[in-house]
Amino acid sequence: MLPSSPKAGLYQLEDPGEGEGSGAHMISTARVPADKPVRIAFSLNDASDDTPPEDSIPLVFPELEQQLQPLPPCHDSAESMQVFKQHCQIAEEYHEVKREIALLEERKKELIAKLDQAEKEKVDAAQLVREFEALTEENRTLKLAQSQCVEQLEKLRIQYQKRQGSS
């Protein structure tokens, strides 16, 4: 039976002869947005008691490629049910691995950006060191020129004072 709300996205396997023991099942389908998880729920009323009862089958994965989607099981076969459950488990693991890969790729991008920033800062620091060395050398040269000018000025004052004293 399909849920009354199309947003709920719940598929259920129905037994068309409910209570009649026909054993035949069908899948009701409806369009569900791709980003919404879909659950398959069913009851195995005519299943033997050695099969553990489960409230629902694991998620069907809309993000999986069509050929990777778990196929509905044959309800008359315990082996088919087991294969279906294994397929769903593998699909869940596949989904988890893909999610981890996406997270790791995002982390890789972040680390590359940090590395690029660190390299840029390293280049900037090296450039600043070069600029500092150049400015230090320029400062030393200017101080030397200033001291030479001060000496020359003193010599000129002395000469000027000698001229003033002799006149």
CYANA upper distance limits for C-alpha pairs under 8 A (distance plus 0.5 A):
  1 MET  CA     11 TYR  CA      8.00
  1 MET  CA     12 GLN  CA      6.39
  1 MET  CA     13 LEU  CA      7.88
  1 MET  CA     14 GLU  CA      6.78
  1 MET  CA     28 SER  CA      7.19
  2 LEU  CA     10 LEU  CA      7.30
  2 LEU  CA     11 TYR  CA      6.76
  2 LEU  CA     12 GLN  CA      7.26
  2 LEU  CA     28 SER  CA      7.22
  2 LEU  CA     29 THR  CA      8.13
  2 LEU  CA     30 ALA  CA      8.21
  3 PRO  CA      8 ALA  CA      7.22
  3 PRO  CA      9 GLY  CA      7.99
  3 PRO  CA     10 LEU  CA      6.94
  3 PRO  CA     11 TYR  CA      8.40
  5 SER  CA      9 GLY  CA      8.34
  6 PRO  CA     30 ALA  CA      8.33
  6 PRO  CA     31 ARG  CA      8.31
  6 PRO  CA     32 VAL  CA      7.53
  7 LYS  CA     32 VAL  CA      7.60
  7 LYS  CA     33 PRO  CA      8.43
  9 GLY  CA     30 ALA  CA      8.38
  9 GLY  CA     32 VAL  CA      6.05
  9 GLY  CA     33 PRO  CA      8.47
  9 GLY  CA     36 LYS  CA      7.44
  9 GLY  CA     37 PRO  CA      7.60
  9 GLY  CA     38 VAL  CA      6.03
  9 GLY  CA     39 ARG  CA      7.96
 10 LEU  CA     38 VAL  CA      6.11
 10 LEU  CA     39 ARG  CA      5.83
 10 LEU  CA     40 ILE  CA      7.17
 10 LEU  CA     41 ALA  CA      8.43
 11 TYR  CA     27 ILE  CA      7.98
 11 TYR  CA     28 SER  CA      6.93
 11 TYR  CA     29 THR  CA      7.01
 11 TYR  CA     30 ALA  CA      8.27
 11 TYR  CA     38 VAL  CA      7.25
 11 TYR  CA     39 ARG  CA      6.46
 11 TYR  CA     40 ILE  CA      5.63
 11 TYR  CA     41 ALA  CA      7.32
 12 GLN  CA     27 ILE  CA      7.12
 12 GLN  CA     28 SER  CA      7.01
 12 GLN  CA     39 ARG  CA      8.17
 12 GLN  CA     40 ILE  CA      5.76
 12 GLN  CA     41 ALA  CA      5.37
 12 GLN  CA     42 PHE  CA      6.45
 13 LEU  CA     25 HIS  CA      6.94
 13 LEU  CA     26 MET  CA      6.25
 13 LEU  CA     27 ILE  CA      5.31
 13 LEU  CA     28 SER  CA      7.04
 13 LEU  CA     40 ILE  CA      7.48
 13 LEU  CA     41 ALA  CA      6.86
 13 LEU  CA     42 PHE  CA      5.75
 14 GLU  CA     18 GLU  CA      8.49
 14 GLU  CA     25 HIS  CA      6.07
 14 GLU  CA     26 MET  CA      6.03
 14 GLU  CA     27 ILE  CA      6.87
 14 GLU  CA     28 SER  CA      7.72
 14 GLU  CA     42 PHE  CA      7.66
 15 ASP  CA     22 SER  CA      8.36
 15 ASP  CA     23 GLY  CA      7.65
 15 ASP  CA     24 ALA  CA      6.61
 15 ASP  CA     25 HIS  CA      5.10
 15 ASP  CA     26 MET  CA      7.03
 16 PRO  CA     24 ALA  CA      7.59
 16 PRO  CA     25 HIS  CA      7.00
 16 PRO  CA     26 MET  CA      7.74
 17 GLY  CA     21 GLY  CA      7.25
 17 GLY  CA     22 SER  CA      6.35
 17 GLY  CA     23 GLY  CA      8.42
 17 GLY  CA     24 ALA  CA      8.08
 18 GLU  CA     22 SER  CA      8.29
 21 GLY  CA     46 ASP  CA      7.71
 23 GLY  CA     46 ASP  CA      7.57
 23 GLY  CA     75 HIS  CA      8.26
 23 GLY  CA     76 ASP  CA      7.74
 24 ALA  CA     75 HIS  CA      8.50
 25 HIS  CA     75 HIS  CA      7.99
 32 VAL  CA     36 LYS  CA      7.44
 32 VAL  CA     38 VAL  CA      8.40
 34 ALA  CA     62 PRO  CA      6.23
 34 ALA  CA     63 GLU  CA      7.54
 35 ASP  CA     62 PRO  CA      7.86
 35 ASP  CA     63 GLU  CA      8.26
 36 LYS  CA     62 PRO  CA      8.34
 37 PRO  CA     59 LEU  CA      7.26
 37 PRO  CA     60 VAL  CA      7.66
 37 PRO  CA     61 PHE  CA      7.30
 37 PRO  CA     62 PRO  CA      7.46
 38 VAL  CA     59 LEU  CA      6.36
 38 VAL  CA     60 VAL  CA      6.09
 38 VAL  CA     61 PHE  CA      7.58
 38 VAL  CA     62 PRO  CA      7.94
 39 ARG  CA     56 SER  CA      7.93
 39 ARG  CA     57 ILE  CA      7.48
 39 ARG  CA     58 PRO  CA      7.15
 39 ARG  CA     59 LEU  CA      5.38
 39 ARG  CA     60 VAL  CA      6.57
 40 ILE  CA     56 SER  CA      6.90
 40 ILE  CA     57 ILE  CA      6.07
 40 ILE  CA     58 PRO  CA      7.62
 40 ILE  CA     59 LEU  CA      7.29
 40 ILE  CA     60 VAL  CA      7.56
 41 ALA  CA     55 ASP  CA      7.46
 41 ALA  CA     56 SER  CA      4.99
 41 ALA  CA     57 ILE  CA      6.28
 42 PHE  CA     55 ASP  CA      8.09
 42 PHE  CA     56 SER  CA      6.93
 42 PHE  CA     57 ILE  CA      8.08
 43 SER  CA     55 ASP  CA      8.31
 44 LEU  CA     53 PRO  CA      8.48
 44 LEU  CA     75 HIS  CA      8.09
 47 ALA  CA     51 THR  CA      7.62
 47 ALA  CA     76 ASP  CA      8.29
 51 THR  CA     78 ALA  CA      8.37
 57 ILE  CA     85 LYS  CA      7.65
 58 PRO  CA     85 LYS  CA      7.98
 58 PRO  CA     88 CYS  CA      6.59
 58 PRO  CA     89 GLN  CA      7.92
 59 LEU  CA     88 CYS  CA      7.62
 59 LEU  CA     92 GLU  CA      8.27
 60 VAL  CA     69 GLN  CA      7.60
 60 VAL  CA     70 PRO  CA      7.42
 60 VAL  CA     88 CYS  CA      7.60
 61 PHE  CA     69 GLN  CA      7.31
 61 PHE  CA     91 ALA  CA      7.78
 61 PHE  CA     92 GLU  CA      8.36
 62 PRO  CA     69 GLN  CA      8.43
 64 LEU  CA     68 LEU  CA      6.52
 64 LEU  CA     69 GLN  CA      6.66
 64 LEU  CA     95 HIS  CA      8.44
 65 GLU  CA     69 GLN  CA      7.10
 68 LEU  CA     91 ALA  CA      8.24
 69 GLN  CA     91 ALA  CA      8.17
 70 PRO  CA     84 PHE  CA      6.97
 70 PRO  CA     87 HIS  CA      6.32
 70 PRO  CA     88 CYS  CA      6.57
 70 PRO  CA     91 ALA  CA      8.13
 71 LEU  CA     84 PHE  CA      7.41
 72 PRO  CA     84 PHE  CA      7.40
 73 PRO  CA     77 SER  CA      8.46
 73 PRO  CA     80 SER  CA      5.82
 73 PRO  CA     81 MET  CA      5.84
 73 PRO  CA     83 VAL  CA      8.32
 73 PRO  CA     84 PHE  CA      6.22
 74 CYS  CA     80 SER  CA      6.12
 74 CYS  CA     81 MET  CA      7.18
 75 HIS  CA     80 SER  CA      7.73
 75 HIS  CA     81 MET  CA      7.05
 77 SER  CA     81 MET  CA      6.88
 78 ALA  CA     82 GLN  CA      6.64
 79 GLU  CA     83 VAL  CA      6.60
 80 SER  CA     84 PHE  CA      6.54
 81 MET  CA     85 LYS  CA      6.69
 82 GLN  CA     86 GLN  CA      6.63
 83 VAL  CA     87 HIS  CA      6.47
 84 PHE  CA     88 CYS  CA      6.64
 85 LYS  CA     89 GLN  CA      6.64
 86 GLN  CA     90 ILE  CA      6.59
 87 HIS  CA     91 ALA  CA      6.51
 88 CYS  CA     92 GLU  CA      6.62
 89 GLN  CA     93 GLU  CA      6.72
 90 ILE  CA     94 TYR  CA      6.48
 91 ALA  CA     95 HIS  CA      6.55
 92 GLU  CA     96 GLU  CA      6.64
 93 GLU  CA     97 VAL  CA      6.59
 94 TYR  CA     98 LYS  CA      6.63
 95 HIS  CA     99 ARG  CA      6.64
 96 GLU  CA    100 GLU  CA      6.62
 97 VAL  CA    101 ILE  CA      6.54
 98 LYS  CA    102 ALA  CA      6.67
 99 ARG  CA    103 LEU  CA      6.73
100 GLU  CA    104 LEU  CA      6.52
101 ILE  CA    105 GLU  CA      6.50
102 ALA  CA    106 GLU  CA      6.67
103 LEU  CA    107 ARG  CA      6.65
104 LEU  CA    108 LYS  CA      6.48
105 GLU  CA    109 LYS  CA      6.74
106 GLU  CA    110 GLU  CA      6.82
107 ARG  CA    111 LEU  CA      6.64
108 LYS  CA    112 ILE  CA      6.56
109 LYS  CA    113 ALA  CA      6.62
110 GLU  CA    114 LYS  CA      6.70
111 LEU  CA    115 LEU  CA      6.51
112 ILE  CA    116 ASP  CA      6.51
113 ALA  CA    117 GLN  CA      6.60
114 LYS  CA    118 ALA  CA      6.53
115 LEU  CA    119 GLU  CA      6.54
116 ASP  CA    120 LYS  CA      6.55
117 GLN  CA    121 GLU  CA      6.54
118 ALA  CA    122 LYS  CA      6.48
119 GLU  CA    123 VAL  CA      6.59
120 LYS  CA    124 ASP  CA      6.46
121 GLU  CA    125 ALA  CA      6.37
122 LYS  CA    126 ALA  CA      6.60
123 VAL  CA    127 GLN  CA      6.57
124 ASP  CA    128 LEU  CA      6.55
125 ALA  CA    129 VAL  CA      6.60
126 ALA  CA    130 ARG  CA      6.74
127 GLN  CA    131 GLU  CA      6.62
128 LEU  CA    132 PHE  CA      6.45
129 VAL  CA    133 GLU  CA      6.63
130 ARG  CA    134 ALA  CA      6.65
131 GLU  CA    135 LEU  CA      6.53
132 PHE  CA    136 THR  CA      6.43
133 GLU  CA    137 GLU  CA      6.65
134 ALA  CA    138 GLU  CA      6.62
135 LEU  CA    139 ASN  CA      6.42
136 THR  CA    140 ARG  CA      6.65
137 GLU  CA    141 THR  CA      6.66
138 GLU  CA    142 LEU  CA      6.57
139 ASN  CA    143 LYS  CA      6.57
140 ARG  CA    144 LEU  CA      6.69
141 THR  CA    145 ALA  CA      6.66
142 LEU  CA    146 GLN  CA      6.47
143 LYS  CA    147 SER  CA      6.62
144 LEU  CA    148 GLN  CA      6.67
145 ALA  CA    149 CYS  CA      6.60
146 GLN  CA    150 VAL  CA      6.60
147 SER  CA    151 GLU  CA      6.64
148 GLN  CA    152 GLN  CA      6.59
149 CYS  CA    153 LEU  CA      6.45
150 VAL  CA    154 GLU  CA      6.66
151 GLU  CA    155 LYS  CA      6.76
152 GLN  CA    156 LEU  CA      6.67
153 LEU  CA    157 ARG  CA      6.65
154 GLU  CA    158 ILE  CA      6.65
155 LYS  CA    159 GLN  CA      6.67
156 LEU  CA    160 TYR  CA      6.46
157 ARG  CA    161 GLN  CA      6.45
158 ILE  CA    162 LYS  CA      6.63
159 GLN  CA    163 ARG  CA      6.73
160 TYR  CA    164 GLN  CA      6.58
161 GLN  CA    165 GLY  CA      6.46
162 LYS  CA    166 SER  CA      6.56
163 ARG  CA    167 SER  CA      6.65
